[in-house]
Amino acid sequence: GNPELPTAVNITWSSINFKTILQWQPKPSGYFYTVEIHGQASDTKRKCILTAETECDVTDALRNVKETYTAHILSVTSLGMDNFEEPPFAVSEKFTPYNQTVLGKPEIQNYTQKGSKLDVVFQDPLTPYTFPNGSFQSIRDIFQHDLEYKLYYWKDQSSGKKDTTTKSHKFEVSVDSAKNYCFYIQGIVPSRRENRNGQESMVLCTSVERGTLDEYGAEVFIIIAVIAIAVITLAIVLSVILCKRKKAKAAREKEPLNGV
């Protein structure tokens, strides 16, 4: 090979929902890169041939998601691929898509809070892989029973979280009918040793009709109670004063006139 050509460094795999990008450094000057994907049981596949970029989408070379791959990043001149000498190259760390791709954010389709029931319906993230009819496979199509979802929920303006798990597309949980709730969903692959938890969905909150006490809390109740007590006390004091004045007036009227 050509020992004068630099080889790639800082090689990383970046994969979300099985869309996988290989990245490395440095930017080439006077040479190019070609990526080779080596599987344990599959033929070598070449990607991004003679590229001047430092990243390569290798998704379609990793279709056997349970296989373990390594990437060879070759440093070549424009004529380097035509000779029989092996060009200098760098080797990536091993990568197994099934174990290492990150689960993306679930999409919440609908949610309702009726009485003491909170219902949340969501959708699996899609992958770049397709069925023969052209429709995209979801992560559930690949992980199947090895995939579950967790719902985290809590009373609005409260820090106490609860959670529940499902293998379906829907959650049904019992809640306090007088309170609003916030929640989010996260995909999980329990069989993994690492990267078990996926990305969190956006946080959403319900909005149910609430009374003044529920909406503003105990402070309003206390204020109302204090005002009511003050009004009642004032009414009693005024009644007592008026009663005493009437009695005093009546007593004066009964006294005989002086000098009679």
C-alpha positions as CSV (number, residue, x, y, z in Angstrom):
1,G,0.0,0.0,0.0
2,N,0.9,3.7,0.2
3,P,2.2,4.3,3.7
4,E,2.2,8.0,3.1
5,L,-1.6,8.3,3.1
6,P,-3.1,9.1,6.5
7,T,-5.6,6.6,7.9
8,A,-8.9,7.4,9.6
9,V,-9.1,8.1,13.3
10,N,-11.9,8.6,15.8
11,I,-14.2,6.2,14.1
12,T,-17.7,6.1,15.6
13,W,-21.0,4.4,14.9
14,S,-24.2,6.5,15.2
15,S,-27.4,4.6,15.0
16,I,-31.1,5.5,15.8
17,N,-33.9,3.1,14.9
18,F,-31.4,1.1,12.7
19,K,-30.4,4.1,10.6
20,T,-26.7,3.9,11.0
21,I,-24.1,6.5,10.1
22,L,-20.3,5.9,10.3
23,Q,-18.2,8.9,11.1
24,W,-14.4,9.5,11.3
25,Q,-11.6,12.1,10.9
26,P,-9.7,13.8,9.3
27,K,-10.9,15.5,6.2
28,P,-8.9,14.1,3.2
29,S,-6.6,16.2,1.2
30,G,-5.2,14.7,-2.0
31,Y,-6.8,11.3,-1.3
32,F,-10.2,9.7,-0.7
33,Y,-11.9,7.2,1.5
34,T,-13.7,4.0,0.7
35,V,-15.7,2.1,3.4
36,E,-15.8,-1.7,3.6
37,I,-18.3,-3.3,5.9
38,H,-17.2,-6.8,7.1
39,G,-19.8,-9.1,8.7
40,Q,-19.1,-12.3,10.6
41,A,-21.2,-14.4,8.2
42,S,-21.8,-12.1,5.2
43,D,-19.9,-10.9,2.2
44,T,-17.9,-7.7,2.4
45,K,-19.8,-4.7,1.1
46,R,-18.3,-1.4,-0.2
47,K,-19.9,1.9,0.6
48,C,-19.1,5.5,-0.2
49,I,-16.5,4.6,-2.7
50,L,-13.8,7.3,-3.3
51,T,-15.6,9.8,-1.0
52,A,-14.1,13.1,0.2
53,E,-16.5,13.1,3.1
54,T,-15.9,11.8,6.6
55,E,-19.2,10.1,7.2
56,C,-21.1,7.3,5.4
57,D,-24.6,6.0,5.6
58,V,-24.1,2.2,6.0
59,T,-27.7,1.3,6.9
60,D,-28.4,-1.0,3.9
61,A,-25.2,-2.9,4.5
62,L,-26.4,-3.9,8.0
63,R,-29.7,-5.6,7.1
64,N,-28.9,-8.7,9.2
65,V,-29.4,-6.7,12.4
66,K,-28.2,-9.4,14.7
67,E,-24.9,-9.8,13.0
68,T,-21.8,-8.2,14.3
69,Y,-19.9,-5.9,11.9
70,T,-16.6,-4.0,11.6
71,A,-15.9,-1.2,9.2
72,H,-12.6,-0.8,7.3
73,I,-12.0,2.7,6.2
74,L,-9.5,2.6,3.3
75,S,-7.4,5.6,2.4
76,V,-6.9,5.6,-1.4
77,T,-5.9,7.7,-4.3
78,S,-8.3,7.9,-7.3
79,L,-6.3,5.1,-8.9
80,G,-5.7,3.2,-5.7
81,M,-8.6,0.8,-6.1
82,D,-7.4,-0.6,-9.4
83,N,-4.0,-2.0,-8.3
84,F,-3.4,-5.2,-6.4
85,E,-1.8,-3.6,-3.4
86,E,-3.8,-3.2,-0.2
87,P,-4.3,0.4,0.7
88,P,-3.8,1.6,4.2
89,F,-6.9,1.4,6.3
90,A,-8.3,1.8,9.9
91,V,-10.7,-0.6,11.6
92,S,-13.7,0.4,13.6
93,E,-14.9,-1.1,16.8
94,K,-17.5,-3.9,16.5
95,F,-21.1,-3.0,16.0
96,T,-24.2,-5.1,16.4
97,P,-27.3,-3.1,15.3
98,Y,-29.8,-5.2,17.3
99,N,-27.9,-4.6,20.6
100,Q,-26.6,-1.1,20.0
101,T,-29.0,1.0,17.8
102,V,-30.8,3.6,20.0
103,L,-34.6,3.4,20.2
104,G,-36.1,6.6,18.9
105,K,-38.9,8.7,20.4
106,P,-42.4,7.0,20.4
107,E,-45.1,9.2,18.8
108,I,-48.1,9.8,21.0
109,Q,-51.2,9.7,18.8
110,N,-54.0,10.3,21.3
111,Y,-54.6,10.7,25.0
112,T,-57.7,11.2,27.2
113,Q,-58.4,11.6,30.9
114,K,-62.0,10.7,31.6
115,G,-62.9,10.3,35.3
116,S,-60.3,8.2,37.0
117,K,-58.9,6.7,33.8
118,L,-55.9,8.1,31.7
119,D,-55.7,6.4,28.3
120,V,-52.6,7.0,26.1
121,V,-52.2,5.6,22.5
122,F,-48.9,5.7,20.8
123,Q,-47.0,4.5,17.6
124,D,-43.7,2.6,17.2
125,P,-40.8,4.5,15.6
126,L,-40.2,3.4,12.0
127,T,-36.9,2.0,10.6
128,P,-35.3,2.6,7.2
129,Y,-35.9,-1.1,6.3
130,T,-39.0,-2.0,4.2
131,F,-41.2,-5.0,3.6
132,P,-41.5,-6.4,0.1
133,N,-44.6,-4.2,-0.5
134,G,-42.5,-1.1,0.2
135,S,-43.9,-0.1,3.6
136,F,-41.5,0.7,6.3
137,Q,-40.8,-1.8,9.2
138,S,-41.2,-0.5,12.7
139,I,-38.9,-1.3,15.5
140,R,-41.6,-3.6,16.8
141,D,-41.4,-5.6,13.6
142,I,-37.7,-6.2,14.3
143,F,-37.6,-6.6,18.1
144,Q,-41.1,-8.3,18.3
145,H,-41.7,-9.6,21.9
146,D,-38.3,-8.2,23.0
147,L,-39.7,-4.7,22.9
148,E,-41.8,-3.0,25.6
149,Y,-42.7,0.5,26.5
150,K,-42.8,2.3,29.9
151,L,-45.2,5.2,30.7
152,Y,-44.0,7.7,33.4
153,Y,-46.8,9.9,34.8
154,W,-47.3,12.3,37.6
155,K,-49.8,14.9,38.9
156,D,-49.3,18.2,37.3
157,Q,-47.1,20.5,39.5
158,S,-46.0,17.4,41.5
159,S,-42.6,15.7,41.6
160,G,-43.8,12.2,42.5
161,K,-43.6,9.9,39.5
162,K,-45.3,6.6,38.8
163,D,-44.7,4.2,36.0
164,T,-46.3,1.2,34.2
165,T,-45.2,-1.1,31.4
166,T,-46.9,-2.5,28.3
167,K,-46.1,-4.5,25.2
168,S,-49.1,-3.1,23.3
169,H,-49.7,0.3,21.8
170,K,-51.9,1.6,24.6
171,F,-51.7,2.5,28.3
172,E,-54.7,2.6,30.7
173,V,-53.9,3.8,34.2
174,S,-56.0,4.9,37.2
175,V,-55.6,8.5,38.3
176,D,-57.2,11.1,40.5
177,S,-60.2,12.4,38.6
178,A,-59.8,15.9,40.1
179,K,-56.1,16.4,39.0
180,N,-54.3,17.0,35.7
181,Y,-51.5,14.6,34.8
182,C,-48.3,14.9,32.8
183,F,-46.6,11.9,31.2
184,Y,-44.1,10.6,28.6
185,I,-43.2,7.3,27.0
186,Q,-39.9,5.4,26.5
187,G,-39.1,2.2,24.6
188,I,-37.1,-0.5,26.3
189,V,-35.3,-3.7,25.2
190,P,-35.0,-5.7,28.4
191,S,-32.6,-8.3,27.0
192,R,-29.9,-5.7,26.4
193,R,-27.1,-5.2,28.8
194,E,-26.5,-1.7,27.6
195,N,-28.7,0.9,25.8
196,R,-31.8,-0.7,27.3
197,N,-33.7,2.5,27.4
198,G,-34.7,4.5,24.3
199,Q,-35.3,8.2,23.8
200,E,-38.1,9.8,25.7
201,S,-41.2,11.1,23.9
202,M,-42.3,14.7,24.3
203,V,-44.0,15.4,27.7
204,L,-47.7,16.0,27.4
205,C,-50.3,17.1,30.1
206,T,-54.0,16.6,30.4
207,S,-56.5,19.4,30.9
208,V,-59.6,18.5,32.9
209,E,-62.3,20.7,34.3
210,R,-61.3,21.6,37.9
211,G,-62.9,23.6,40.7
212,T,-61.4,26.6,42.3
213,L,-60.0,24.6,45.2
214,D,-58.3,22.1,42.9
215,E,-57.0,24.8,40.6
216,Y,-55.5,27.1,43.2
217,G,-54.9,24.8,46.1
218,A,-55.2,25.0,49.9
219,E,-54.1,28.6,50.0
220,V,-57.4,29.8,48.5
221,F,-59.4,27.7,50.9
222,I,-57.5,29.2,53.9
223,I,-58.0,32.8,52.6
224,I,-61.7,32.2,52.1
225,A,-62.0,30.6,55.5
226,V,-60.2,33.6,57.2
227,I,-62.5,36.1,55.4
228,A,-65.6,34.2,56.3
229,I,-64.6,34.0,60.0
230,A,-63.8,37.8,60.0
231,V,-67.2,38.6,58.4
232,I,-69.0,36.4,60.9
233,T,-67.0,37.9,63.8
234,L,-67.7,41.4,62.7
235,A,-71.4,40.6,62.3
236,I,-71.5,39.2,65.9
237,V,-69.7,42.2,67.3
238,L,-72.0,44.6,65.5
239,S,-75.0,42.7,66.8
240,V,-73.8,42.8,70.3
241,I,-73.0,46.6,70.1
242,L,-76.4,47.4,68.6
243,C,-78.2,45.2,71.2
244,K,-76.3,47.0,74.1
245,R,-77.3,50.4,72.6
246,K,-80.9,49.5,72.4
247,K,-80.9,48.3,76.0
248,A,-79.2,51.5,77.2
249,K,-81.7,53.6,75.3
250,A,-84.6,51.7,76.7
251,A,-83.2,52.1,80.2
252,R,-82.8,55.8,79.8
253,E,-86.4,56.2,78.5
254,K,-87.7,54.4,81.7
255,E,-85.9,56.8,84.1
256,P,-88.2,59.6,85.6
257,L,-87.6,63.1,84.4
258,N,-85.5,65.2,86.9
259,G,-87.5,67.9,88.8
260,V,-90.9,66.3,88.4
